Each structure stands twice: as structure tokens, then as C-alpha cells.
Amino acid sequence: MTQTSFTTDAKLPALLGAHLQPVLTACYPHIGRITRVEACTGGSVSHVARVHGETGRVIVKVRGHRFAQIPQITTDPALIAVEHRALTLYHQALPDLFPQVLAFLPDAYAMVMTDVFPDARTWREHLDERPASVEECVRLGYALTRVHHAAASLPPVREGDGDDRFRKEHAYGYCLLTSGHPALADACHHLDNLPGRRLVLGDVCPKNLSLAAGRVAFVDLDNVHQSSPLYDVGYLLAHLVLHHLTRPNDLYKIASAFLNAYTLPGPARLWPSDALLASVTAGVLLYRLEARVVPYPRTAPPATADRFRHRILRLLDTGPFTVARLLEAA
């Protein structure tokens, strides 16, 4: 199959060069003749495009030598093999929650995957227009529980101590420790000492999931690594708070719905009074609000966001504090 004529607003031709034709050929069995290629927004690391054909659509993901949205950060494009391994493991365990890799082209640093977003929109795009519903948050809590229970039997995705190094350099270095607050360094230490470490998604947030058509789908597994499941819970809770700073009346009920639906592997935790979860959530919130390394589109007016950032810092200064107090601060 040879095809070079289609409409596109994505960067695939320039990005792939001589590898464009093999990637298009890998799409053909699943969607027929290609009619349109459109860029998908949201990813910081890889370039993502939705490829439409006469009989369907697929997702093409390509990793370059620099982060897609942060070109000042260089990276090894061959690391897409790590995400390929993660997607393979998660799809085998939970095929209804994760996309299937239809083709992996290591020479092109590219993957072709099923499109698991029924309406072609992220949950972030929906939250920019309206608040989350209790039903969505319950569904999300149950789905994340399934992910973490299944992960208990999954092997690491990086060789040797690669997952441990990734956790310390990225999950902690890029995220929890960027503000430099000592309470967050303590939180990282406590996370490392929790029992039940397993693979976690690492970047489970509204731009990387879909709740359309009554389903749940997780994508963008660049940040999968071994850690405590509590990291994912705090990461997602932080984004629920972040996207409801201008809708405070909705916040407590949706946060409670999510946390009550989630059942952490291991000993039961009392979420409203959990100080470690509160600290992790606060750290992720500062990471997004301050956006020192990784940009995140604004979810509230600057004055509102800055006022909340100062309240978080006061909580960390005077801590320990609870999830309930963090929600009250929002």
C-alpha cells in the first residue's frame, strides 16, 4: 500500500520522514485508505495523531529526540519501547480499560493503537466545559481499583532498577519535589516505605483518560513505574481539585465519590483523615499550579489559583493535615 495524499494538521510527515510510509502501511489493515490525520493535544512527551480511514480510525504515537510540548527537554526516542511494553501488559490484563497496540515500529519510534476515546475527546476537554459528575467519579474509582489489583501480578517495565530510578527522578524529581518543600520530601520517603509496591500509571489525569459512553479508558503510559498505588490516587485527586477550583460546591461530593469507590490494595485507609494522601495530593497540586517544568493549561483565573497555592503552602508549613482540610482549602 502506497499513500501520501491525505489532509493533515499533524506533524507526522515531517516527524517520520522516510518512516512515514511504513507507519501508514501499518494503519491500513485496520482503517482502510487514509482520508485525514489530525493532531491530538495534551501529551507533553510524544507526538500523537488520530488517523482516519474509510473504515475506522486509529491512534499513531511517535516519540522524538525532544519532548513534544517541552522542546528544551531532550529524550531518547527509543524509550517508546517502554511504553509499548506497559501497554502490552495492561491491555492483556484489562483489555476494556487500555488501548491495544496494533503495530510497533521501533525504527520509526512509533506505535499504532486502537482509539479508545469513543467521542474523540479527553475527559479534560469535558471538564473544561462542566463539572465532573458523581457517577463519573465512582466509575473512575472502581476502574483505578481494578488497575491496581491487576498490577500486583505485572512485572516491571524497565530493566534492572530502572523503575526505581524513574520513580525518584520523574515522579519525585519532576513532580513532588519541584516546590522544594521539606514536607514533600518526607512524603516521598513515606511513599517508598509503604507496603504493596507495584506498577502504577504515574500520570493518571483528565487529559489521559476518557469516561465517554459509560466506559473508562486510560492512555499515555509514558510514566508507568513501580510505586505505591497511593501515588496514583493522590495524583488523580489533585486533578479533580484543580479542575473544580471555580466550582467549589461540587468538589467535596465528587472527591468523596472517587475515594469511596476506590479500594486501595492492602490495609484499609480512612481517606478523609489520611495525612500521607493529603501531602501527595498537595505536592501534585503545587506541581501543576507552579508549572516550573511541565506546563498545564490553566483551570482557574490566576488570582484564584495563586490564592489556593498559598493556602497549600500554609498547610504544608503547619502540617500534618488531612484530605478533608485540603478540600476545605480549595
N, C-alpha and C positions, 0 to 999 in steps of 0.2 A: 504494500500500500504506500503510495506516494501522495502527499498532500501538503501544500504550502499556502493555499488560498483560503482564508477564513478571516472574519473580523476579530479583533482582539484589542483589549485595553490593558492586557497583562504584559509582562516583560519577558515572556518565555522565549521568543525568537532570539533576542539579544543575549539573554542569560544562558541559553543552552547551546547556541551556535551550531556546530556540526552534530550535536546530540539531539537537536530538535526532532529530526525525522524518526529516530528510534523511539523517542518518547511518544510521538503522535501514533506511531505504529502500535505501541503497547496499549493505547487508548481504544483503537479501532474495534477490536473484538467485542468491546463492552458497550459502545455507543454508536457504532457505525461511522459514516462520514462526518467529520467535524464541521460544525457550522459557526461556532462562536467560542471565544475564550475570554473570560473576564477575571480580573484580579479580585482576590478575596482580601479583605482588610483585617487587621488585628494582630497578626503574627509579628513578633519582633526579630526572630532568628531567621526563618526560612521564607522564601517566596512561595506563595500559594495561589493557585488559579483553579477556577471551575471551568471545565472543558465540556461544552455542549456538543452533542451529535444528533444525528437523525433519529436515534432510538433511545437516547438517555443522556446522562451526564456523569462525569467522574471528577475527582479532585487530583490535581497534579501538584506535588510539593517538591521544591528544588532548594538545596542548600548551597550557598555561595561561599566565597572566601571572607565575606564580611556580613554582619548581621543585616537583615533586610531593612529594618527600621532604625538601626543604630549603626550606620556605616563606619563610625570611628572604631568600632569593636571588630577585630579580625577573629576568624574562626577557621577550623579545619572542616571543609565540606564533607569529608569522609565520615564525620560524626553522624551523618544521616543514617548510617548503618545501625547506630544505637537505637534511634527511634524506630527503625524498621524492626529490630528485634523486639522492642517493647510492644509495638502494635501487634506483632505476630502473637506474642504471649497473651496479651489481653484479649484479642479477638478470639483466640482459641478457647479461652476461659469463659468469656462473656460476649458472644457474638452479637447480642442485641444491643450492647452498650458502646461498642467500639467499631470503627471502620475496618474493612478488610483490605489488606494490601493486595492489589490485583497484579502489580508488576513492580519489581525493584530493579533499577538500572544503576548499579554502583559507579560505572564510568561517568555517568551524567549527574551523579549525586542527586538522583530523582526517584520518587515513588509515584505510582498511580494507585489511587484508593477509591473505594466506594464513597459516594456522597451521602452522609448520614444526617444531613440537615434537610428535613422534608420541605421547609419553606425557603431554603437557601439563605437563612438569616441566623445569626448568633443570638443567644439569649441576651447578650449585652445590647444588641440593637433593639430588642423589645423593651428592656429596662430603661433605655433612654426615652421611651415614649410613655411608659406606665409603670406602676409598682409591681413587684412580684406578688403572686397570689399564694395563699396558704397551701393550696393544693400542689402548686409547683414545688414549693419548698419541702413538702412532705415527700413528694416523688423523688426529689433530689437527695434527700436524706436516706431514703431506702436504697437508692441506686449506689450512693457512695459506700453504704454499708456492704453491699454486695461486692463492690470493687475491692474493699479492704479485706474482706473474708477470703475472696478468691486469691488475693495477692500473697496470702500466707504460704501458698504452695508454689509460688513462682520463683525462679532463680534470679540472681542479679542480672542486670542488662549490660554491665561493664565488667571487663576482666579484672582479676585481682582485687585490689582495694579501690577500684575506680568509682563505685557508687558512694563509698565513704568520702572520698576526696571531692566528688561532685557535691555532696551534701554540704560539706564545710565551705567549699569555695563559692558555690552558687546559692543554694537555699539559705545559707547563713551569710556568706560574704556579700552577695548581691542584694539580699532581701532583708533578713532580720537585723543585720549588724550595720546597715548603711547609716543609720542615725547616730551611731556611736554611743548609745545609752547603755550604761553598765547593767541595767536590769534585763536588757535583751540578751546580753552575753550570758547572764545567769540562766535565762530561759533556754538558750541553745544547749547549755550544759545539762539542764534537767531533761530536755528532749532526748539527748544522747543516752541518758540513763534510764529511760522508760523501757519496760519490758515489751516484747512483742514486735520488734522491728521487722519491717517487711517493705516491699516496694510500695511507694506512694506516687501519685500522679505529679505532684510538685508544682503544678500551675493550673489547678482546678479553679477557674474563674469564669464569669459570664461570657467572655469573648471566646472561650474554648469549649463551649457546650451548647447543646440545643435541648429545649424542652417542648418542641413543637409536636403537634399531632398526638399528644398524650404519651410521648416516648421520652427517653433520656439518651443522649449521645455525648460522649467525651472525645475530644480531638486534641491535637497538638501535644504529643508526648515527648517533646524535647527534654523536659525536666524530670522525667521519671528517675527515681533513685531510691535507695533504701533509707528509711527513717521511721519515725513513729507515725501511725495514722493520724495522731492529733495534729500534726503539721498541716495535712490536707484540710482537716476540719476548721482549724483556725484561719487558714488561707481563704477558704470559701466564705466563712463567716465574715471576715474582714470586707470582702467584696459586697456581701449583702448589705453591710452597714454603709459602705462607701456609696452605693447606688441608691440609698434612701436617706441621705442627709437632708434633702429638701422635702422628704415625706416622713417625718419622724413618727407620725401617728400609726404608720404601717409597720414600723421597724420591729417592735418587740414581738408582735404576733407572728411575723414571718421568720424571725430568728428562732423563736421558740419552736415553731413548727418544724424547721430544719433540724434543730438539735434534738428534739424529742423523737423524730423519725429515725435519726442516726443512732446506731448501736455500736459503739466502739468495741473492737475485739479486746478481750481481756476483762479486768475488773470493771464493774460499773462505775461511772463517774456522775457526780451531781453537777450538771452543766452550769446552772446559774451561779454556783459558788466556786467554780474551777479557776483557780488563780493562774495556773500554767496556760490553760487555753486562752484566758484573758490577755496574758502577756504576749503570746504568739500572735493573737489577733491584732493587738495594738502595734506590734512590730511590723506586720504586713500593712496595716493602715498607714503608718509613717512612711514606709517604702513607697506606697502609691501616692500619698499626698505630697511628699517631698520630691519624688521622681528624680533623684540625683543621677541615676544611671539609666534606668529603663523608663521611657515615657509612658504615661497612661492618660488617655483623653479625660478631660475634666468632667466630673459628675455633679458638681455644685459650684455656685458662684465663689470666686476667690476668697471673699471675706468669710463666708460660711466655712469653707474648707480650712482656712487658716485658724479660725476660732476653734474648730474641732481639734486641729493639730496641737494647739497649745493645751487644750484640755487633756489630750492623751499624754503629753509630756508631763503634766502635773500628776496624773495618775501614776506614771512610771516613777516619778520623783518620790512620791509618798508611799507607793505600793507596800505590800501586795494588794491587788484589787481583784474584783470578780467580774465575770461576764456581765452580770446584771448592772454593775456600776458603769462598765464601759458602754453598755447600751443606753443607760441614762445620760451619759455624757454626750451621746450623739443626738 
